[in-house]
Amino acid sequence: MLYQSFQAMTDASLPARTFAGMLNEACHAAWRGVPLYPVSKLAALMELVSLAGLTHQRPEFGIGMIESGGKTWEVNEEVVLARPFGSLLRFRKRGAPAQPRVMVVAPLSGHFATLLRATVKTMLADHDVYITDWHNPRDVPLAKGRFGFDEYVLQLVEFLGALGPGAHVVAVCQPTVAALAAVSLMAQEGNAAQPVSLTLMAGPVDARQNPTKVNELASGKPMAYFENLISRVPSRFAGGSRRVYPGFVQLSAFMAMNLERHLDAFAGIYKARLRGDTAKAAATRLFYEEYFATMDLPAEFYLETVKKVFQDCALAKGELEVRGRKVEPKAIRRMALLTVEGERDDICAVGQTLAAQDLCSGVRPYLKRHHVQTGVGHYGVFSGKRWETGVYPQVRDVIQMAEQTLRAA
């Protein structure tokens, strides 16, 4: 009933939020060029009301043009491979010369892949970028079957197969474990499409290291607790009756961790509008429009991730299996490895991603690199100025090094 209650509340509040948005636009039109404080105050208030709602449709990436190699290129999105629970999406720079192919592995954790828009946009300057564009399971019919942790790993293998030999992988946050598992299986099987470099950023490869509140919650509760968070999709949607971990529950949990910060941000929008700082207000609003675009998680994927990644730490302990096959990172040899962590990350602490370095014992030392970005939290690892000036150069250098030493060999 939780999902049904939420949907009913959302439907009931839609007219009020729509009206607030229209009134906000009308106030701005009337206020343009005329410093009417009461009107600006009403507009700012209506903006907050219109923003206070979730959407369950993926926003657009909206990357129309990009500068690369001293030229400006038109960017077109192309679906390379479509599957029920996700597509491999390419950002093709029309007419641009060949560049290293990179698959960005987006989390399946309550937000759409567009949360990595800044990551993709930065990488497009020097690379041919693809991304795992996961679909909202509430739109996937029951007849399409299950999508658990094993299916996620094997989907990455299939996506890499579509890219072919010589590609690179950049996994952000939650999927670092699945990405390392996928590459390990490919190495064990001698799959020619295994990547020549793997970058793991801010992910729980070993959640036992410096546990955060997220880790403590996941490991400190019995599985029955997480089972109680599962709901069924309302019948009005294509995925009606599918068991999911609702995205709005995940978002509520994340916001509760830093509630004061989020309330201050909303107050900041209001104050910025009143003092005429439209750029600051617009930037904060843009962030929350993206942040409030939520997607559900297939129940089996959510529960298996909690169990295997956060409670059992199966990969770190050498106990992870995918469809009955033991995952052995030590089988990886001809690949460059970069691990990246944020100094102030309160979701995935320093040391958790670094653990991949020891697990990949077959990778030669000169092909390994670890980077801790100072002064950033979780999102600062893959978005913002420190990502662009501190983290990204490391990622680019490792990919270039792999191109020169491994692809050329």
C-alpha positions in Angstrom: 0.0 0.0 0.0 3.0 2.3 0.5 3.5 2.9 -3.3 -0.3 3.3 -3.9 -0.5 5.9 -1.0 2.5 7.8 -2.4 1.1 7.9 -5.9 -2.3 9.1 -4.7 -0.7 11.9 -2.7 1.4 12.8 -5.8 -1.6 12.9 -8.0 -3.5 15.0 -5.5 -0.8 17.6 -5.2 -0.1 17.9 -8.9 -2.8 20.6 -9.6 -1.4 22.8 -6.8 2.2 22.4 -8.0 1.2 23.1 -11.6 -0.8 26.2 -10.5 2.2 27.4 -8.5 4.5 27.0 -11.5 2.1 29.0 -13.7 1.8 31.7 -11.1 5.5 31.9 -10.7 5.9 32.5 -14.4 3.2 35.1 -14.4 4.9 36.9 -11.5 8.2 37.0 -13.3 6.5 38.3 -16.5 4.8 41.1 -14.5 8.0 41.8 -12.5 10.3 42.1 -15.5 12.0 45.4 -15.2 9.9 46.6 -12.3 11.3 46.2 -8.8 8.0 45.1 -7.1 9.1 43.4 -3.9 5.7 41.8 -3.0 5.5 40.3 -6.5 9.1 38.9 -6.3 8.3 37.5 -2.9 5.3 35.7 -4.2 7.2 34.4 -7.2 10.0 33.0 -5.0 7.4 31.2 -2.8 5.6 29.8 -5.8 8.9 28.5 -7.2 9.5 26.5 -4.1 6.0 25.0 -4.2 6.3 24.0 -7.8 9.7 22.4 -7.1 8.4 20.3 -4.2 7.5 17.2 -6.2 9.1 14.2 -7.8 9.2 13.1 -11.4 9.7 9.5 -12.5 10.7 10.2 -16.1 14.3 10.4 -17.1 15.4 14.0 -17.7 17.2 14.8 -21.0 21.0 14.8 -21.0 20.8 17.9 -23.2 24.4 17.8 -24.4 23.9 19.4 -27.8 27.4 20.7 -28.6 30.9 20.0 -27.2 34.4 21.4 -27.7 37.0 18.8 -28.6 40.3 19.1 -30.3 39.9 22.8 -30.7 36.6 22.4 -32.6 33.0 22.4 -31.7 31.1 19.2 -32.5 27.4 18.4 -32.6 26.5 15.6 -30.1 23.8 13.1 -31.0 22.5 10.4 -28.6 22.3 6.9 -30.1 21.1 3.7 -28.5 23.7 1.1 -29.3 22.0 -1.8 -27.6 18.6 -1.8 -25.9 17.5 -4.3 -23.3 14.4 -4.3 -21.0 16.2 -2.9 -18.0 18.7 -0.7 -19.6 20.3 0.6 -22.8 23.8 1.3 -23.9 23.7 4.9 -25.0 26.4 6.6 -27.1 27.1 10.4 -27.3 28.3 10.5 -30.9 30.3 13.6 -31.9 29.2 13.8 -35.5 32.3 13.9 -37.8 34.9 13.9 -35.0 38.0 11.8 -35.3 38.3 8.5 -33.5 39.0 8.7 -29.7 39.3 6.2 -26.9 35.9 4.5 -26.3 34.7 4.8 -22.7 31.7 3.1 -21.0 30.5 5.1 -18.0 28.7 2.7 -15.6 25.9 4.7 -13.9 24.4 3.6 -10.5 21.1 1.9 -10.2 20.4 3.5 -6.9 17.3 5.7 -7.2 18.4 8.3 -9.7 18.6 8.2 -13.5 21.9 8.1 -15.4 21.5 11.8 -16.1 22.9 12.4 -12.6 26.2 11.8 -14.4 25.6 14.5 -17.0 28.6 16.6 -15.8 30.8 13.5 -15.8 29.8 12.7 -19.4 30.1 16.2 -20.6 33.7 16.6 -19.2 34.8 13.3 -20.7 33.4 14.0 -24.1 36.2 16.5 -24.8 38.8 13.7 -25.1 36.7 10.4 -25.5 34.0 8.6 -27.4 31.6 8.3 -24.4 28.9 5.6 -23.8 26.7 5.3 -20.7 24.6 2.6 -19.1 21.1 4.2 -19.3 19.1 2.1 -16.8 15.3 2.0 -17.2 12.8 2.7 -14.5 11.5 -0.8 -13.5 8.0 0.5 -12.9 7.8 0.8 -16.7 9.1 -2.7 -17.4 6.4 -5.4 -17.7 6.6 -8.4 -15.4 6.9 -10.7 -18.5 10.5 -9.3 -19.0 11.6 -11.3 -15.9 13.8 -10.4 -13.0 16.8 -8.1 -12.8 19.0 -8.9 -9.8 22.7 -8.4 -9.0 23.8 -11.2 -11.3 21.7 -9.9 -14.2 23.3 -6.4 -13.7 26.8 -7.9 -13.9 26.0 -9.9 -17.0 24.4 -6.9 -18.6 27.7 -5.0 -18.2 29.5 -7.9 -19.9 27.0 -7.8 -22.8 27.4 -4.0 -23.1 31.2 -4.4 -23.2 30.8 -7.1 -25.9 28.8 -4.6 -28.0 31.7 -2.1 -27.6 34.3 -4.7 -28.6 38.0 -5.0 -27.7 40.0 -2.1 -26.5 37.3 -0.1 -24.6 37.6 1.5 -21.2 35.3 1.5 -18.2 34.5 4.2 -15.6 32.2 3.0 -12.8 30.8 5.6 -10.4 29.7 4.7 -6.8 27.4 1.7 -6.3 28.3 -0.2 -9.5 32.1 -0.3 -8.8 31.5 -3.8 -7.3 29.5 -5.0 -10.3 31.9 -3.5 -12.8 34.9 -5.2 -11.1 33.0 -8.5 -11.1 32.1 -8.2 -14.8 35.7 -7.4 -15.8 36.9 -10.3 -13.6 34.6 -12.8 -15.2 35.6 -11.6 -18.7 39.3 -12.0 -17.7 38.6 -15.5 -16.3 36.9 -16.5 -19.6 39.5 -14.9 -21.9 36.8 -12.6 -23.3 38.4 -10.5 -26.1 36.1 -7.5 -25.2 37.5 -7.1 -21.7 38.5 -3.4 -21.2 42.1 -2.1 -21.2 41.4 0.2 -18.3 39.0 0.3 -15.4 38.4 3.3 -13.2 36.4 2.8 -10.0 35.2 6.0 -8.3 33.8 6.3 -4.8 32.4 2.8 -4.6 31.9 0.2 -1.8 34.4 -2.4 -3.0 35.0 -3.2 0.7 32.3 -1.6 2.8 34.0 -2.8 6.0 36.6 0.0 5.6 35.8 3.1 7.6 32.1 2.4 7.8 29.7 5.4 7.1 26.1 5.8 8.3 25.0 4.2 5.0 27.2 1.2 5.7 26.1 0.9 9.3 22.4 1.0 8.3 22.9 -1.6 5.6 24.9 -4.0 7.8 23.2 -3.3 11.1 19.7 -4.3 10.1 18.4 -7.8 9.4 17.3 -8.6 5.8 13.7 -8.7 7.0 13.9 -4.9 7.6 14.8 -4.3 4.0 12.2 -6.7 2.8 9.6 -4.5 4.5 10.7 -1.6 2.3 9.6 -3.4 -0.9 6.4 -2.4 -2.6 4.5 -3.4 -5.7 4.1 -1.0 -8.7 0.5 0.3 -9.1 -1.4 -1.4 -11.9 -1.7 1.8 -13.9 2.0 1.5 -15.0 3.5 -0.9 -17.5 5.4 -2.6 -14.7 2.2 -3.0 -12.6 2.6 -5.6 -9.7 6.4 -5.7 -10.1 8.2 -5.7 -6.7 10.4 -2.7 -6.3 12.3 -0.6 -3.8 10.6 2.7 -4.5 12.8 5.6 -5.6 10.9 8.0 -3.3 11.9 5.9 -0.3 15.6 6.0 -1.3 15.4 9.7 -1.9 13.8 10.2 1.5 16.6 8.3 3.2 19.3 10.3 1.4 17.7 13.6 2.3 17.2 12.6 5.9 21.0 12.1 6.2 21.5 15.8 5.5 18.1 17.3 6.1 19.4 20.6 7.4 21.6 21.1 4.4 18.7 20.5 2.0 16.4 22.9 3.9 19.1 25.5 3.8 19.4 25.0 0.1 15.7 25.6 -0.4 15.8 28.7 1.8 18.8 29.8 -0.3 16.7 29.7 -3.5 14.1 31.9 -1.9 16.7 34.4 -0.6 18.6 34.4 -3.9 15.5 35.3 -5.8 14.7 38.2 -3.5 18.1 39.7 -3.9 18.1 39.2 -7.6 20.8 36.6 -7.7 19.1 34.6 -10.5 22.2 32.6 -11.4 22.6 31.1 -8.0 18.9 30.4 -7.6 18.8 28.8 -11.1 21.8 26.6 -10.3 20.3 25.3 -7.1 17.0 24.7 -8.7 18.6 22.8 -11.6 20.3 20.5 -9.1 17.1 19.7 -7.3 15.1 19.2 -10.5 17.7 16.5 -11.3 17.8 15.2 -7.7 14.1 14.8 -7.5 13.9 12.8 -10.7 13.7 9.3 -9.1 13.5 5.8 -10.4 12.6 2.6 -8.6 15.0 -0.4 -8.1 14.0 -3.9 -8.9 13.4 -5.6 -5.5 15.8 -8.5 -6.3 18.6 -6.1 -7.3 18.1 -3.9 -4.2 18.0 -6.8 -1.7 20.8 -8.8 -3.3 23.0 -5.6 -3.4 22.4 -5.0 0.3 23.2 -8.6 1.1 26.2 -9.2 -1.1 27.8 -5.8 -1.2 27.1 -4.3 2.2 26.4 -7.1 4.6 28.5 -10.0 3.3 31.2 -7.9 1.5 31.4 -10.9 -0.7 33.8 -9.5 -3.4 36.3 -8.3 -0.8 36.2 -11.6 1.0 36.7 -13.6 -2.2 33.2 -15.2 -1.9 31.3 -13.5 -4.6 29.6 -15.7 -7.2 27.6 -14.8 -10.3 25.3 -17.5 -11.7 27.4 -20.0 -9.8 30.8 -18.8 -11.1 33.2 -17.6 -8.5 34.5 -14.0 -9.3 38.3 -13.8 -9.1 39.7 -10.3 -9.7 43.3 -11.7 -9.5 42.6 -13.1 -13.0 42.8 -9.6 -14.5 46.2 -8.9 -15.9 46.3 -6.8 -19.0 44.5 -3.8 -17.7 45.2 -0.4 -16.1 43.4 0.2 -12.8 42.6 3.6 -11.2 40.7 4.0 -8.0 39.4 7.4 -6.9 38.0 8.5 -3.5 36.8 11.8 -2.0 38.4 13.0 1.2 35.1 14.0 2.8 32.9 11.3 1.3 30.2 10.5 3.9 28.6 7.8 1.7 31.6 5.8 0.6 34.5 6.5 2.8 38.2 6.6 2.0 39.6 3.0 1.8 36.5 1.3 0.5 37.4 1.8 -3.2 41.1 1.5 -2.6 40.5 -2.2 -1.7 40.2 -3.0 -5.4 44.0 -2.5 -5.7 44.8 -5.5 -3.5 42.0 -7.6 -5.1 43.5 -7.1 -8.5 46.8 -8.7 -7.6 47.5 -9.8 -11.1 47.7 -6.2 -12.5 51.3 -5.0 -12.7 52.1 -2.2 -10.2 53.0 0.3 -12.9 49.5 -0.1 -14.3 47.9 0.8 -10.9 47.1 4.3 -9.6 45.1 5.6 -6.6 43.8 9.1 -6.2 42.2 10.8 -3.2 40.6 14.1 -4.1 41.0 16.6 -1.3 38.1 18.8 -0.2 35.2 16.9 -1.8 32.4 14.7 -0.6 30.7 12.0 -2.6 29.3 14.0 -5.5 32.4 16.1 -5.8 34.3 13.1 -7.0 32.4 13.0 -10.3 30.8 16.5 -10.6 31.9 20.1 -10.1 35.1 22.0 -10.3 37.3 19.6 -8.3 36.1 16.8 -10.6 37.1 18.8 -13.7 40.4 20.0 -12.4 41.5 17.3 -10.0 39.9 14.0 -10.7 39.3 14.0 -14.5 43.0 14.6 -15.4 43.8 11.4 -13.5 41.1 9.5 -15.4 42.2 10.9 -18.7 45.9 10.1 -18.0 45.2 6.5 -17.1 43.1 6.0 -20.2 45.9 7.5 -22.4 48.5 5.4 -20.6 46.4 2.2 -21.3 46.0 3.2 -24.9 49.8 3.6 -25.3 51.0 0.6 -23.3 48.3 -2.0 -23.7 46.4 -1.4 -27.0 49.7 -0.8 -28.8 51.3 -4.0 -27.5 
